Amino acid sequence: MKVRETELPGIGHKAEMITRNNEKLAIITHDDGRREMYHFQEDDHEECISGILLNDEEARQIAAILGGMVYKPKALETVEVAIDELMIEWFKIEKNAPAVQQTIGDLNVRQNDQVTVIAIVRKSHEKILNPGPDTVIEEGDTLVISGERKELKNFIKEKLSS
């Protein structure tokens, strides 16, 4: 992830981030504690999709949530012990990833990677639940996958990342 920081005299500080998926997020921290967050189109970093204004308390709460410091359900602790390394992960297919324009069957995901594709959310927001082996993976799809931690990490690195 690329991060560019800029001082804004008389206003505060701006941080702009470009993610691996080429999505841009800009955060302006005002001297009075307010935060503005802006999300930009992945193919046009000048075109803002959405923005939100937060006070200091709201911004700190969101930071804690994103950092994983706020909420862990009691039931999850029990489930983690019961299923140990089994995980469910959501991952957005990166540009030029090896899986792009391949079918689930072509990739032989279950046999080769010990990973199961539970669902696909298309860039158009169409949802494909329990996709079959003939389902083609497209650039920008978000795959909901399950498997053990090590296999998921390898699958994401080798097939879904560019």
KAPE-V933688 format. One record per residue. N is the residue number from 1. RES is the residue in three letters. SS is DSSP state (H for helix, E for strand, L for the rest). PHI is phi in radians with two decimals (none if undefined). Layout:
N/RES/SS/PHI ; N/RES/SS/PHI
This chain:
1/MET/L/none ; 2/LYS/E/-1.63 ; 3/VAL/E/-2.21 ; 4/ARG/E/-2.12 ; 5/GLU/E/-1.95 ; 6/THR/E/-2.42 ; 7/GLU/E/-1.38 ; 8/LEU/E/-2.03 ; 9/PRO/L/-0.93 ; 10/GLY/L/1.40 ; 11/ILE/L/-2.08 ; 12/GLY/E/2.72 ; 13/HIS/E/-2.48 ; 14/LYS/E/-2.15 ; 15/ALA/E/-2.15 ; 16/GLU/E/-2.08 ; 17/MET/E/-2.19 ; 18/ILE/E/-1.98 ; 19/THR/L/-1.43 ; 20/ARG/L/-1.05 ; 21/ASN/L/-1.56 ; 22/ASN/L/1.13 ; 23/GLU/L/-1.65 ; 24/LYS/E/-1.89 ; 25/LEU/E/-2.23 ; 26/ALA/E/-2.07 ; 27/ILE/E/-2.21 ; 28/ILE/E/-1.90 ; 29/THR/E/-1.81 ; 30/HIS/E/-1.37 ; 31/ASP/L/-1.04 ; 32/ASP/L/-1.51 ; 33/GLY/L/1.76 ; 34/ARG/L/-1.15 ; 35/ARG/E/-2.22 ; 36/GLU/E/-1.99 ; 37/MET/E/-2.13 ; 38/TYR/E/-2.27 ; 39/HIS/E/-2.02 ; 40/PHE/E/-2.01 ; 41/GLN/E/-1.03 ; 42/GLU/L/-1.21 ; 43/ASP/L/-1.75 ; 44/ASP/E/-2.63 ; 45/HIS/E/-1.29 ; 46/GLU/E/-1.73 ; 47/GLU/E/-1.71 ; 48/CYS/E/-1.33 ; 49/ILE/E/-1.53 ; 50/SER/E/-2.70 ; 51/GLY/E/-2.59 ; 52/ILE/E/-2.57 ; 53/LEU/E/-1.96 ; 54/LEU/E/-2.17 ; 55/ASN/L/-1.44 ; 56/ASP/H/-1.02 ; 57/GLU/H/-1.09 ; 58/GLU/H/-1.09 ; 59/ALA/H/-1.09 ; 60/ARG/H/-1.17 ; 61/GLN/H/-1.14 ; 62/ILE/H/-1.14 ; 63/ALA/H/-1.06 ; 64/ALA/H/-1.16 ; 65/ILE/H/-1.12 ; 66/LEU/H/-1.08 ; 67/GLY/L/-1.38 ; 68/GLY/L/1.33 ; 69/MET/L/-1.69 ; 70/VAL/L/-1.75 ; 71/TYR/L/-2.35 ; 72/LYS/L/-2.50 ; 73/PRO/L/-1.05 ; 74/LYS/H/-0.99 ; 75/ALA/H/-1.06 ; 76/LEU/H/-1.13 ; 77/GLU/H/-1.05 ; 78/THR/H/-1.19 ; 79/VAL/H/-1.10 ; 80/GLU/H/-1.06 ; 81/VAL/H/-1.18 ; 82/ALA/H/-1.19 ; 83/ILE/H/-1.86 ; 84/ASP/L/0.87 ; 85/GLU/L/-1.57 ; 86/LEU/E/-1.22 ; 87/MET/E/-2.37 ; 88/ILE/E/-2.10 ; 89/GLU/E/-2.29 ; 90/TRP/E/-1.87 ; 91/PHE/E/-2.47 ; 92/LYS/E/-1.47 ; 93/ILE/L/-1.09 ; 94/GLU/L/-1.48 ; 95/LYS/L/-0.98 ; 96/ASN/L/1.13 ; 97/ALA/L/-1.20 ; 98/PRO/L/-0.99 ; 99/ALA/L/-1.36 ; 100/VAL/L/-1.07 ; 101/GLN/L/1.18 ; 102/GLN/L/-1.82 ; 103/THR/E/-1.53 ; 104/ILE/H/-1.06 ; 105/GLY/H/-1.14 ; 106/ASP/H/-1.02 ; 107/LEU/H/-1.32 ; 108/ASN/L/0.90 ; 109/VAL/H/-0.97 ; 110/ARG/H/-1.13 ; 111/GLN/H/-1.31 ; 112/ASN/H/-1.39 ; 113/ASP/H/-2.04 ; 114/GLN/L/0.95 ; 115/VAL/E/-2.19 ; 116/THR/E/-2.01 ; 117/VAL/E/-1.56 ; 118/ILE/E/-1.45 ; 119/ALA/E/-2.79 ; 120/ILE/E/-2.30 ; 121/VAL/E/-1.96 ; 122/ARG/L/-1.24 ; 123/LYS/L/-1.00 ; 124/SER/L/-1.37 ; 125/HIS/L/1.37 ; 126/GLU/L/-1.14 ; 127/LYS/E/-1.89 ; 128/ILE/E/-2.03 ; 129/LEU/E/-1.56 ; 130/ASN/L/0.88 ; 131/PRO/L/-1.11 ; 132/GLY/L/-1.49 ; 133/PRO/L/-1.15 ; 134/ASP/L/-1.53 ; 135/THR/L/-1.25 ; 136/VAL/E/-1.54 ; 137/ILE/L/-1.53 ; 138/GLU/L/-1.95 ; 139/GLU/L/-1.00 ; 140/GLY/L/1.57 ; 141/ASP/L/-1.12 ; 142/THR/E/-1.88 ; 143/LEU/E/-1.66 ; 144/VAL/E/-1.77 ; 145/ILE/E/-2.19 ; 146/SER/E/-2.32 ; 147/GLY/E/2.85 ; 148/GLU/E/-1.39 ; 149/ARG/H/-0.84 ; 150/LYS/H/-1.11 ; 151/GLU/H/-1.17 ; 152/LEU/H/-1.07 ; 153/LYS/H/-1.05 ; 154/ASN/H/-1.13 ; 155/PHE/H/-1.06 ; 156/ILE/H/-1.08 ; 157/LYS/H/-1.15 ; 158/GLU/H/-1.46 ; 159/LYS/H/-2.00 ; 160/LEU/H/-1.82 ; 161/SER/L/-1.80 ; 162/SER/L/-1.71
